[in-house]
Amino acid sequence: MSRKEGIMLKSSSRAIGTTALILPVVLATSPMQAWPSAAQTAPAAAVQNVCQVTVPNGLTPPGERPSLSHHGNKGLWTALWPEGTVVFRPGGSGFVLRDGSLQMKFPWWRGVEGPLIIEGRRLDVAAPPLRVHIPAGYGASGFQATGLIFPTPGCWEVTGHAGEATLSFVVNVVKIGEGPVQNGSPYAPPIKRLQPSAAGAIMSRRG
């Protein structure tokens, strides 16, 4: 082998070794772009390995279309979030209330007659109990809209009661950044503002 051939062979070996070192780094830092799952966006302290969330059993309420998110029994049903994680993200669903609590709409279906009663507690650390908004006007059975109010993010057990029926599930509540943009209580009554004409009439009467 000539001196020139030896230099060329050594240069090629160095180039191959450099490529072998760089290639895994490029592959590791350039994954296919995809919408992050709830587990990917959740803080490290709220990973699902810590919170044993409920997997929906797929039991569908009477008269509803089948869905993998449905969870229930013969008396009560609800719909659970994907991966058991209720995510409050900017631009997403839910509300951040004035006290910092997190409110999310949850549908319920009653197969028995009786008012729906919901309670809940945080499992991983001490926290105030779950609060609930249950609007009236949905009848003695069937569908019932609700708003579950979680005082803090974390691992929560929720239990609903109606008549003799009971249904419990566990969800992981995660807040990303400032949470949804529609901050404020969704059930706060709107502030009534007087029209200029009405305001003028009131002022004239006072005068």
C-alpha positions as CSV (number, residue, x, y, z in Angstrom):
1,M,0.0,0.0,0.0
2,S,1.4,3.4,-1.0
3,R,1.6,6.3,1.4
4,K,-1.1,8.2,-0.5
5,E,-3.5,5.2,-0.2
6,G,-2.8,4.9,3.5
7,I,-3.7,8.5,4.1
8,M,-6.9,8.2,2.1
9,L,-7.9,5.0,4.1
10,K,-7.4,6.7,7.5
11,S,-9.4,9.8,6.4
12,S,-12.3,7.6,5.3
13,S,-12.3,5.7,8.6
14,R,-12.4,9.0,10.6
15,A,-15.3,10.2,8.4
16,I,-17.3,7.0,9.0
17,G,-16.7,7.1,12.8
18,T,-17.8,10.7,12.9
19,T,-21.0,9.8,11.0
20,A,-21.7,6.9,13.3
21,L,-21.5,9.2,16.3
22,I,-23.6,12.0,14.8
23,L,-26.4,9.8,13.3
24,P,-28.0,8.6,16.6
25,V,-28.0,12.2,17.9
26,V,-29.9,13.4,14.8
27,L,-32.4,10.6,15.0
28,A,-32.9,11.1,18.8
29,T,-33.5,14.9,18.4
30,S,-35.7,14.8,15.3
31,P,-38.8,12.6,16.1
32,M,-42.0,12.7,14.0
33,Q,-44.0,15.7,15.1
34,A,-47.3,14.6,16.8
35,W,-49.8,16.1,19.2
36,P,-48.5,15.4,22.7
37,S,-50.6,13.0,24.8
38,A,-51.8,14.0,28.3
39,A,-49.1,11.9,29.8
40,Q,-46.4,13.8,27.8
41,T,-47.7,17.2,28.8
42,A,-48.3,16.3,32.5
43,P,-45.8,17.4,35.1
44,A,-43.5,14.7,36.4
45,A,-45.2,14.7,39.8
46,A,-48.6,13.8,38.2
47,V,-47.6,10.8,36.0
48,Q,-50.1,8.1,35.8
49,N,-47.8,5.6,37.5
50,V,-48.5,7.5,40.7
51,C,-52.3,7.9,40.2
52,Q,-54.0,4.6,39.4
53,V,-56.7,6.1,37.1
54,T,-59.9,4.3,36.2
55,V,-60.0,2.6,32.8
56,P,-63.5,3.0,31.2
57,N,-65.4,-0.3,31.0
58,G,-67.2,0.8,27.9
59,L,-70.7,0.3,29.3
60,T,-73.0,2.7,27.4
61,P,-76.0,4.5,29.0
62,P,-79.4,3.6,27.5
63,G,-80.2,5.4,24.3
64,E,-76.6,6.7,23.8
65,R,-74.2,5.8,21.0
66,P,-71.4,3.3,22.1
67,S,-68.2,5.0,23.1
68,L,-64.9,3.7,24.6
69,S,-65.0,6.6,27.1
70,H,-68.2,5.4,28.7
71,H,-68.0,4.1,32.2
72,G,-70.8,2.8,34.4
73,N,-73.0,0.1,35.8
74,K,-76.7,-0.7,35.7
75,G,-77.6,2.4,37.6
76,L,-75.1,5.2,36.8
77,W,-72.9,6.1,33.9
78,T,-70.4,8.9,33.0
79,A,-67.8,9.6,30.3
80,L,-64.1,9.6,31.2
81,W,-61.2,11.5,29.7
82,P,-58.5,9.8,27.5
83,E,-55.8,8.1,29.6
84,G,-57.8,9.0,32.7
85,T,-56.3,12.5,32.8
86,V,-58.4,15.6,32.9
87,V,-56.2,18.3,31.3
88,F,-56.6,22.0,31.8
89,R,-54.5,23.6,29.1
90,P,-54.5,27.1,27.5
91,G,-57.2,27.2,24.9
92,G,-58.7,23.9,26.1
93,S,-61.8,22.8,27.9
94,G,-62.7,23.8,31.4
95,F,-62.5,26.8,33.6
96,V,-60.1,28.3,36.1
97,L,-62.2,29.8,38.8
98,R,-61.4,32.9,40.8
99,D,-60.0,31.0,43.7
100,G,-57.8,28.9,41.5
101,S,-60.0,25.8,41.5
102,L,-60.4,23.9,38.2
103,Q,-63.9,23.2,36.9
104,M,-64.7,20.7,34.1
105,K,-68.0,19.5,32.7
106,F,-68.9,15.9,33.2
107,P,-72.0,14.2,31.8
108,W,-73.9,11.7,34.0
109,W,-76.8,9.3,33.2
110,R,-79.1,7.9,35.8
111,G,-80.8,4.6,35.3
112,V,-82.7,5.0,38.5
113,E,-84.9,7.8,39.9
114,G,-83.4,10.2,42.4
115,P,-81.3,13.3,42.6
116,L,-77.6,12.9,41.7
117,I,-75.2,13.5,44.6
118,I,-71.4,13.7,43.9
119,E,-68.6,13.7,46.3
120,G,-64.8,13.5,45.9
121,R,-61.5,13.5,47.6
122,R,-57.8,13.8,46.6
123,L,-55.9,10.6,47.1
124,D,-52.2,11.5,46.8
125,V,-52.0,14.5,49.3
126,A,-54.4,16.3,51.6
127,A,-56.6,18.8,49.9
128,P,-60.1,20.4,50.3
129,P,-62.9,18.1,49.1
130,L,-64.3,18.2,45.6
131,R,-67.0,20.8,44.9
132,V,-69.8,20.2,42.4
133,H,-72.3,22.2,40.4
134,I,-75.4,20.3,39.5
135,P,-77.9,22.4,37.6
136,A,-81.7,21.7,38.1
137,G,-84.2,20.9,35.4
138,Y,-83.0,17.5,34.2
139,G,-85.8,15.4,35.7
140,A,-85.9,12.5,38.1
141,S,-83.8,10.2,35.9
142,G,-81.8,10.1,32.7
143,F,-79.1,12.6,31.6
144,Q,-77.7,15.1,34.1
145,A,-75.1,17.7,33.3
146,T,-72.6,18.6,36.0
147,G,-69.5,20.6,36.7
148,L,-66.8,19.0,38.8
149,I,-64.7,21.5,40.7
150,F,-61.2,20.3,41.7
151,P,-59.6,22.6,44.3
152,T,-56.1,21.5,43.1
153,P,-54.5,19.4,40.4
154,G,-53.7,15.8,41.5
155,C,-55.2,12.3,41.9
156,W,-58.9,12.5,42.6
157,E,-61.5,9.9,43.4
158,V,-65.1,10.9,42.4
159,T,-68.2,9.1,43.6
160,G,-71.7,9.6,42.4
161,H,-74.9,8.5,44.0
162,A,-78.5,8.3,42.7
163,G,-81.2,6.2,44.5
164,E,-79.5,2.9,45.3
165,A,-76.9,3.3,42.5
166,T,-73.3,4.2,43.2
167,L,-70.4,4.8,40.7
168,S,-66.8,5.7,41.5
169,F,-63.8,6.5,39.4
170,V,-60.3,7.9,39.8
171,V,-58.9,10.6,37.5
172,N,-55.6,12.5,37.3
173,V,-56.1,16.3,37.1
174,V,-53.4,18.3,35.4
175,K,-53.1,22.0,34.9
176,I,-50.7,23.2,32.1
177,G,-49.5,26.8,32.4
178,E,-52.3,29.2,33.2
179,G,-54.9,26.7,32.1
180,P,-57.9,27.5,29.9
181,V,-58.3,31.1,28.6
182,Q,-61.9,31.4,29.7
183,N,-60.9,32.2,33.2
184,G,-63.6,33.1,35.8
185,S,-66.6,31.3,37.1
186,P,-68.8,30.0,34.2
187,Y,-71.9,30.2,36.4
188,A,-71.4,33.7,37.7
189,P,-74.4,35.9,36.8
190,P,-73.6,38.5,34.1
191,I,-73.2,42.1,35.3
192,K,-76.3,44.1,34.3
193,R,-75.3,47.4,32.7
194,L,-77.8,50.1,32.2
195,Q,-78.4,51.6,28.8
196,P,-77.6,55.3,28.6
197,S,-81.3,56.1,28.4
198,A,-82.2,54.1,31.4
199,A,-79.3,55.5,33.4
200,G,-80.4,59.0,32.5
201,A,-83.9,58.4,33.6
202,I,-82.8,57.0,37.0
203,M,-80.5,60.0,37.6
204,S,-83.3,62.4,36.7
205,R,-85.7,60.7,39.2
206,R,-83.0,61.0,41.9
207,G,-82.6,64.7,41.1
